[in-house]
Amino acid sequence: MNRKNRVILASVLLLISLCDISLAQAWPRQSTPYQSPGSTDTGVADSSSPQLDESGCPTACYFYEPFPLKPGASVFQIGGSFSLLPYPDMEQEIPIPALDMQYKRGLFENLALVGSLSTNIYSNLLHGGLQFHTRLGRFSTGLANHIGGVYGFIRREQVFDRVDAYAIFDMMILRFGYRLDDFSLSLSLVATYVIDSGSHVNGMEAPGGPEQSVNDYWLTWAIEQPFLSTLHLSVGMSLGYTRTPYQTWMLYNTTDEWLFAPEFFFAIQL
């Protein structure tokens, strides 16, 4: 995919996101007025703080927004992501789709358990950990640390019979969120430290690969909002600055330079 097509694709996805926000704002539906938690005044809305329902969520709970969850409240969503991963040896980009599943559950006040699974069969990424979060009015922030792993395999004719690769990593995440009347905006900063990795070609261990080093940095923005009558939608984009993107684990031994890797994603909360 050349540069012109990439720009077109990014523009279309951004336009879809903006149109979706406009529809959500214009669609006639009854909304719950915002007021401070614990307030007994139902006649005057407090625009500085979302009202909490019985589950501890402000009208709607979201995955990327680090708004504190009440203990026992949870969010589960499923969606997809589409990465454009550079392959410098061929001077082209490889499109990699994946199925994503994400879960968040409140454990204690301001503490949640968070997990994520991304797979396209050939590449599988799983990580989870604890997230501390707090809020001030409509603004929320969170700090998380995840431990995870990636495993993949592939067969390529006329090149090699089979390649297997794995990595174990520590992921540090800093999140920011802001809740508006009809949707939520969030921004995440991520750094990944590879603890161990390895790969095998036809059963023989291959040297090289990241180990005990920072492998990538990610900047992610997301828009989350009600969708249709009972669902909630998340759309966004991540921009990674990475040495070996996890989706291209098969390049662990052929690529060892820092590259930019954009990713577009969407998810529907169930």
C-alpha positions as a Markdown table, in Angstrom:
| # | Residue | x | y | z |
|---|---|---|---|---|
| 1 | Met | 0.0 | 0.0 | 0.0 |
| 2 | Asn | 1.6 | 3.3 | -1.1 |
| 3 | Arg | 1.6 | 6.5 | 0.9 |
| 4 | Lys | -1.4 | 8.0 | -1.0 |
| 5 | Asn | -3.6 | 5.0 | -0.1 |
| 6 | Arg | -2.5 | 5.1 | 3.5 |
| 7 | Val | -3.5 | 8.8 | 3.7 |
| 8 | Ile | -6.9 | 8.0 | 2.1 |
| 9 | Leu | -7.5 | 5.1 | 4.6 |
| 10 | Ala | -6.6 | 7.2 | 7.6 |
| 11 | Ser | -8.8 | 10.1 | 6.4 |
| 12 | Val | -11.8 | 7.8 | 5.8 |
| 13 | Leu | -11.5 | 6.2 | 9.3 |
| 14 | Leu | -11.2 | 9.6 | 10.9 |
| 15 | Leu | -14.3 | 10.8 | 9.0 |
| 16 | Ile | -16.3 | 7.8 | 10.1 |
| 17 | Ser | -15.4 | 8.5 | 13.7 |
| 18 | Leu | -16.4 | 12.2 | 13.5 |
| 19 | Cys | -19.6 | 11.3 | 11.7 |
| 20 | Asp | -20.5 | 8.8 | 14.4 |
| 21 | Ile | -20.0 | 11.5 | 17.1 |
| 22 | Ser | -22.2 | 13.9 | 15.2 |
| 23 | Leu | -24.9 | 11.3 | 14.9 |
| 24 | Ala | -24.7 | 10.5 | 18.6 |
| 25 | Gln | -25.1 | 14.1 | 19.5 |
| 26 | Ala | -28.0 | 14.7 | 17.1 |
| 27 | Trp | -29.9 | 11.4 | 17.7 |
| 28 | Pro | -32.9 | 12.2 | 20.0 |
| 29 | Arg | -32.6 | 10.2 | 23.1 |
| 30 | Gln | -33.3 | 10.8 | 26.8 |
| 31 | Ser | -30.1 | 11.4 | 28.7 |
| 32 | Thr | -29.4 | 11.3 | 32.4 |
| 33 | Pro | -28.5 | 14.7 | 33.9 |
| 34 | Tyr | -25.1 | 14.9 | 35.4 |
| 35 | Gln | -24.8 | 15.6 | 39.1 |
| 36 | Ser | -22.2 | 15.0 | 41.9 |
| 37 | Pro | -22.2 | 11.5 | 43.4 |
| 38 | Gly | -24.3 | 11.4 | 46.6 |
| 39 | Ser | -26.2 | 14.5 | 45.6 |
| 40 | Thr | -29.9 | 14.4 | 46.5 |
| 41 | Asp | -30.9 | 17.4 | 44.4 |
| 42 | Thr | -32.6 | 16.0 | 41.3 |
| 43 | Gly | -33.8 | 19.3 | 39.9 |
| 44 | Val | -30.4 | 21.0 | 39.3 |
| 45 | Ala | -27.7 | 19.2 | 37.3 |
| 46 | Asp | -24.1 | 19.6 | 38.2 |
| 47 | Ser | -22.2 | 19.7 | 34.9 |
| 48 | Ser | -18.8 | 19.2 | 36.6 |
| 49 | Ser | -19.3 | 15.6 | 37.6 |
| 50 | Pro | -21.1 | 12.6 | 36.0 |
| 51 | Gln | -23.9 | 11.0 | 38.0 |
| 52 | Leu | -23.1 | 7.4 | 39.1 |
| 53 | Asp | -25.6 | 4.6 | 38.6 |
| 54 | Glu | -26.0 | 1.5 | 40.8 |
| 55 | Ser | -23.1 | -0.2 | 39.2 |
| 56 | Gly | -20.8 | 2.7 | 39.9 |
| 57 | Cys | -20.6 | 4.0 | 36.3 |
| 58 | Pro | -21.4 | 7.5 | 35.1 |
| 59 | Thr | -24.3 | 6.6 | 32.8 |
| 60 | Ala | -22.0 | 4.3 | 30.8 |
| 61 | Cys | -18.7 | 2.6 | 31.7 |
| 62 | Tyr | -15.9 | 2.5 | 29.1 |
| 63 | Phe | -12.7 | 0.5 | 28.6 |
| 64 | Tyr | -10.2 | 3.1 | 27.6 |
| 65 | Glu | -11.5 | 5.9 | 29.8 |
| 66 | Pro | -9.9 | 5.4 | 33.2 |
| 67 | Phe | -13.0 | 6.5 | 35.2 |
| 68 | Pro | -13.0 | 4.6 | 38.5 |
| 69 | Leu | -15.3 | 1.5 | 38.6 |
| 70 | Lys | -17.3 | 0.5 | 41.6 |
| 71 | Pro | -16.1 | -2.8 | 43.0 |
| 72 | Gly | -17.9 | -5.6 | 41.1 |
| 73 | Ala | -18.7 | -3.4 | 38.0 |
| 74 | Ser | -17.2 | -4.7 | 34.8 |
| 75 | Val | -16.7 | -3.9 | 31.1 |
| 76 | Phe | -16.3 | -6.5 | 28.3 |
| 77 | Gln | -16.0 | -5.6 | 24.7 |
| 78 | Ile | -15.0 | -7.3 | 21.5 |
| 79 | Gly | -13.8 | -5.8 | 18.2 |
| 80 | Gly | -11.1 | -5.7 | 15.7 |
| 81 | Ser | -7.9 | -3.9 | 14.8 |
| 82 | Phe | -6.1 | -3.3 | 11.5 |
| 83 | Ser | -2.4 | -2.6 | 11.6 |
| 84 | Leu | -0.1 | -1.3 | 8.8 |
| 85 | Leu | 3.2 | -2.9 | 9.6 |
| 86 | Pro | 6.3 | -1.8 | 7.7 |
| 87 | Tyr | 8.5 | -4.4 | 6.1 |
| 88 | Pro | 11.6 | -2.4 | 5.0 |
| 89 | Asp | 13.2 | -5.3 | 3.1 |
| 90 | Met | 10.4 | -5.3 | 0.6 |
| 91 | Glu | 9.7 | -1.5 | 0.8 |
| 92 | Gln | 6.0 | -2.1 | 1.4 |
| 93 | Glu | 3.5 | -2.4 | 4.3 |
| 94 | Ile | 1.8 | -5.6 | 5.4 |
| 95 | Pro | -1.8 | -5.2 | 6.5 |
| 96 | Ile | -2.5 | -7.3 | 9.6 |
| 97 | Pro | -6.1 | -7.7 | 10.9 |
| 98 | Ala | -6.8 | -9.0 | 14.4 |
| 99 | Leu | -9.7 | -9.9 | 16.7 |
| 100 | Asp | -9.6 | -8.1 | 20.0 |
| 101 | Met | -11.3 | -8.9 | 23.3 |
| 102 | Gln | -10.9 | -6.6 | 26.4 |
| 103 | Tyr | -12.1 | -6.8 | 30.0 |
| 104 | Lys | -12.0 | -4.5 | 33.0 |
| 105 | Arg | -13.5 | -5.2 | 36.4 |
| 106 | Gly | -13.5 | -3.0 | 39.5 |
| 107 | Leu | -11.8 | -4.7 | 42.5 |
| 108 | Phe | -11.5 | -2.0 | 45.1 |
| 109 | Glu | -12.0 | 1.7 | 45.3 |
| 110 | Asn | -9.9 | 3.2 | 42.5 |
| 111 | Leu | -8.4 | -0.2 | 41.6 |
| 112 | Ala | -9.4 | -2.5 | 38.6 |
| 113 | Leu | -8.3 | -5.7 | 37.0 |
| 114 | Val | -7.7 | -5.3 | 33.2 |
| 115 | Gly | -7.0 | -7.8 | 30.5 |
| 116 | Ser | -6.7 | -7.9 | 26.7 |
| 117 | Leu | -6.4 | -10.6 | 24.1 |
| 118 | Ser | -5.6 | -9.9 | 20.4 |
| 119 | Thr | -5.3 | -12.7 | 17.9 |
| 120 | Asn | -5.3 | -13.4 | 14.2 |
| 121 | Ile | -4.5 | -17.1 | 14.7 |
| 122 | Tyr | -0.9 | -16.7 | 13.5 |
| 123 | Ser | -0.1 | -14.1 | 16.1 |
| 124 | Asn | -1.5 | -14.0 | 19.6 |
| 125 | Leu | -1.0 | -11.3 | 22.2 |
| 126 | Leu | -2.3 | -11.6 | 25.8 |
| 127 | His | -1.6 | -9.3 | 28.7 |
| 128 | Gly | -3.3 | -8.2 | 31.9 |
| 129 | Gly | -2.6 | -6.5 | 35.2 |
| 130 | Leu | -3.9 | -3.9 | 37.7 |
| 131 | Gln | -4.9 | -0.3 | 37.0 |
| 132 | Phe | -5.1 | 2.4 | 39.6 |
| 133 | His | -7.4 | 5.3 | 38.5 |
| 134 | Thr | -8.9 | 8.4 | 40.0 |
| 135 | Arg | -11.0 | 11.3 | 38.8 |
| 136 | Leu | -11.6 | 15.0 | 39.3 |
| 137 | Gly | -15.1 | 15.9 | 37.9 |
| 138 | Arg | -15.2 | 14.9 | 34.3 |
| 139 | Phe | -11.4 | 14.4 | 34.1 |
| 140 | Ser | -9.9 | 11.0 | 35.0 |
| 141 | Thr | -6.5 | 9.4 | 35.0 |
| 142 | Gly | -5.1 | 5.9 | 35.4 |
| 143 | Leu | -1.8 | 4.2 | 35.9 |
| 144 | Ala | -1.4 | 0.5 | 35.0 |
| 145 | Asn | 1.2 | -2.2 | 34.7 |
| 146 | His | 0.6 | -5.4 | 32.7 |
| 147 | Ile | 2.5 | -8.6 | 32.3 |
| 148 | Gly | 1.9 | -10.4 | 29.0 |
| 149 | Gly | 3.2 | -12.6 | 26.3 |
| 150 | Val | 3.0 | -13.1 | 22.5 |
| 151 | Tyr | 3.2 | -16.3 | 20.6 |
| 152 | Gly | 3.0 | -16.9 | 16.8 |
| 153 | Phe | 3.7 | -19.4 | 14.1 |
| 154 | Ile | 3.8 | -19.4 | 10.3 |
| 155 | Arg | 4.7 | -21.6 | 7.4 |
| 156 | Arg | 6.0 | -20.1 | 4.2 |
| 157 | Glu | 6.5 | -22.1 | 1.1 |
| 158 | Gln | 9.9 | -22.1 | -0.7 |
| 159 | Val | 11.3 | -20.2 | 2.3 |
| 160 | Phe | 11.1 | -22.4 | 5.4 |
| 161 | Asp | 8.7 | -25.1 | 6.7 |
| 162 | Arg | 7.8 | -23.4 | 10.0 |
| 163 | Val | 8.7 | -20.5 | 12.3 |
| 164 | Asp | 7.7 | -20.2 | 15.9 |
| 165 | Ala | 8.3 | -17.1 | 18.1 |
| 166 | Tyr | 7.5 | -15.9 | 21.6 |
| 167 | Ala | 8.1 | -13.0 | 23.9 |
| 168 | Ile | 7.4 | -12.2 | 27.5 |
| 169 | Phe | 7.0 | -8.5 | 28.3 |
| 170 | Asp | 6.1 | -5.9 | 30.9 |
| 171 | Met | 3.8 | -3.1 | 29.8 |
| 172 | Met | 3.5 | 0.3 | 31.5 |
| 173 | Ile | 0.4 | 2.4 | 30.7 |
| 174 | Leu | -0.6 | 5.9 | 31.6 |
| 175 | Arg | -4.2 | 6.9 | 30.7 |
| 176 | Phe | -6.1 | 10.2 | 30.6 |
| 177 | Gly | -9.8 | 10.6 | 30.0 |
| 178 | Tyr | -12.5 | 13.3 | 29.7 |
| 179 | Arg | -16.2 | 12.6 | 29.8 |
| 180 | Leu | -18.5 | 14.9 | 27.8 |
| 181 | Asp | -22.3 | 14.7 | 27.7 |
| 182 | Asp | -22.6 | 12.2 | 24.8 |
| 183 | Phe | -19.2 | 10.6 | 24.6 |
| 184 | Ser | -15.8 | 10.1 | 26.2 |
| 185 | Leu | -12.3 | 11.0 | 25.0 |
| 186 | Ser | -9.2 | 9.2 | 26.2 |
| 187 | Leu | -5.4 | 9.2 | 25.5 |
| 188 | Ser | -3.0 | 6.5 | 26.5 |
| 189 | Leu | 0.8 | 6.4 | 26.7 |
| 190 | Val | 2.4 | 2.9 | 26.6 |
| 191 | Ala | 5.9 | 1.6 | 26.9 |
| 192 | Thr | 6.8 | -2.1 | 26.6 |
| 193 | Tyr | 9.9 | -3.8 | 28.1 |
| 194 | Val | 10.7 | -7.2 | 26.7 |
| 195 | Ile | 11.9 | -9.6 | 29.4 |
| 196 | Asp | 12.6 | -12.6 | 27.2 |
| 197 | Ser | 12.0 | -13.6 | 23.6 |
| 198 | Gly | 13.0 | -16.3 | 21.2 |
| 199 | Ser | 12.2 | -17.9 | 17.8 |
| 200 | His | 12.8 | -21.3 | 16.1 |
| 201 | Val | 13.1 | -22.0 | 12.4 |
| 202 | Asn | 12.2 | -25.6 | 11.5 |
| 203 | Gly | 12.8 | -26.6 | 15.1 |
| 204 | Met | 16.2 | -25.0 | 15.4 |
| 205 | Glu | 16.8 | -22.0 | 17.7 |
| 206 | Ala | 17.4 | -18.7 | 15.9 |
| 207 | Pro | 19.7 | -16.1 | 17.5 |
| 208 | Gly | 18.8 | -12.5 | 18.0 |
| 209 | Gly | 15.5 | -10.9 | 19.0 |
| 210 | Pro | 14.8 | -8.2 | 21.7 |
| 211 | Glu | 15.6 | -9.1 | 25.3 |
| 212 | Gln | 15.8 | -7.1 | 28.5 |
| 213 | Ser | 15.2 | -3.9 | 26.5 |
| 214 | Val | 12.4 | -1.4 | 25.7 |
| 215 | Asn | 10.8 | -2.7 | 22.5 |
| 216 | Asp | 8.2 | -0.1 | 21.7 |
| 217 | Tyr | 6.3 | 3.0 | 22.6 |
| 218 | Trp | 2.6 | 3.6 | 21.8 |
| 219 | Leu | 0.3 | 6.6 | 21.7 |
| 220 | Thr | -3.4 | 5.8 | 21.6 |
| 221 | Trp | -6.5 | 7.9 | 21.4 |
| 222 | Ala | -10.0 | 6.6 | 21.6 |
| 223 | Ile | -13.6 | 7.9 | 21.3 |
| 224 | Glu | -16.2 | 5.9 | 23.3 |
| 225 | Gln | -20.0 | 6.6 | 23.2 |
| 226 | Pro | -23.4 | 5.0 | 23.3 |
| 227 | Phe | -24.3 | 3.1 | 20.1 |
| 228 | Leu | -27.8 | 2.3 | 19.0 |
| 229 | Ser | -30.1 | 1.6 | 22.0 |
| 230 | Thr | -28.2 | -0.6 | 24.3 |
| 231 | Leu | -24.6 | -1.0 | 23.0 |
| 232 | His | -21.5 | 1.2 | 23.4 |
| 233 | Leu | -18.9 | 1.8 | 20.7 |
| 234 | Ser | -15.1 | 2.5 | 20.9 |
| 235 | Val | -13.1 | 3.7 | 17.9 |
| 236 | Gly | -9.6 | 5.0 | 17.8 |
| 237 | Met | -6.0 | 4.9 | 16.5 |
| 238 | Ser | -2.7 | 3.9 | 17.9 |
| 239 | Leu | 0.7 | 5.1 | 16.6 |
| 240 | Gly | 3.6 | 2.9 | 17.6 |
| 241 | Tyr | 7.3 | 3.6 | 17.5 |
| 242 | Thr | 8.6 | 0.1 | 17.7 |
| 243 | Arg | 11.7 | -2.0 | 17.0 |
| 244 | Thr | 9.8 | -5.3 | 16.3 |
| 245 | Pro | 6.0 | -5.0 | 16.2 |
| 246 | Tyr | 4.4 | -8.0 | 17.9 |
| 247 | Gln | 2.3 | -8.7 | 14.9 |
| 248 | Thr | 5.5 | -9.2 | 12.8 |
| 249 | Trp | 7.1 | -11.6 | 15.3 |
| 250 | Met | 8.4 | -13.5 | 12.2 |
| 251 | Leu | 10.7 | -10.6 | 11.6 |
| 252 | Tyr | 12.4 | -10.8 | 15.0 |
| 253 | Asn | 15.7 | -11.9 | 13.4 |
| 254 | Thr | 15.5 | -9.7 | 10.2 |
| 255 | Thr | 14.4 | -6.3 | 11.5 |
| 256 | Asp | 16.2 | -4.5 | 14.2 |
| 257 | Glu | 15.5 | -0.8 | 13.7 |
| 258 | Trp | 12.9 | 1.6 | 15.1 |
| 259 | Leu | 9.8 | 1.9 | 12.8 |
| 260 | Phe | 6.5 | 3.7 | 13.0 |
| 261 | Ala | 3.4 | 1.3 | 12.9 |
| 262 | Pro | -0.1 | 2.8 | 12.8 |
| 263 | Glu | -3.1 | 0.8 | 14.0 |
| 264 | Phe | -6.8 | 1.5 | 13.7 |
| 265 | Phe | -9.3 | -0.3 | 16.0 |
| 266 | Phe | -13.0 | -0.5 | 17.0 |
| 267 | Ala | -14.9 | -2.4 | 19.6 |
| 268 | Ile | -18.5 | -2.9 | 20.8 |
| 269 | Gln | -19.2 | -3.3 | 24.5 |
| 270 | Leu | -21.4 | -6.4 | 25.3 |
